Amino acid sequence: MNLLALSMIVLLFLVVTAVLGFIGFKKQRTRLITSLPEERFTRW
């Protein structure tokens, strides 16, 4: 396998990891935002 193909595979892997991490972070953040009002309502 030549260096170009190897670097392309590594780049693709990094992009996929970054996208998956970003999606996971967004989901976690929206979950936090939606859970906050519920906690307030149950507290009152």
SVG drawing of the C-alpha trace seen along z (x, -y; Angstrom):
<svg xmlns="http://www.w3.org/2000/svg" viewBox="-44 -26 48 28">
<polyline fill="none" stroke="black" stroke-width="0.4" points="0.0,0.0 1.4,-3.4 1.6,-6.4 -1.1,-8.4 -3.7,-5.6 -2.7,-5.3 -2.9,-9.0 -6.3,-9.1 -7.6,-6.3 -6.3,-8.1 -7.9,-11.3 -11.2,-9.6 -11.1,-7.9 -10.4,-11.3 -13.3,-13.0 -15.7,-10.2 -14.5,-10.3 -14.9,-14.1 -18.4,-14.0 -19.6,-11.2 -18.1,-13.1 -19.8,-16.3 -23.2,-14.6 -22.8,-12.9 -21.9,-16.2 -24.9,-17.9 -27.3,-15.2 -25.9,-15.4 -26.2,-19.2 -29.8,-19.1 -30.6,-16.4 -29.2,-18.7 -31.3,-21.7 -34.5,-19.6 -34.0,-18.0 -33.4,-21.4 -37.1,-22.7 -38.4,-19.3 -36.3,-19.4 -37.6,-22.9 -41.2,-21.8 -40.8,-18.9 -39.1,-21.1 -42.0,-23.5"/>
</svg>
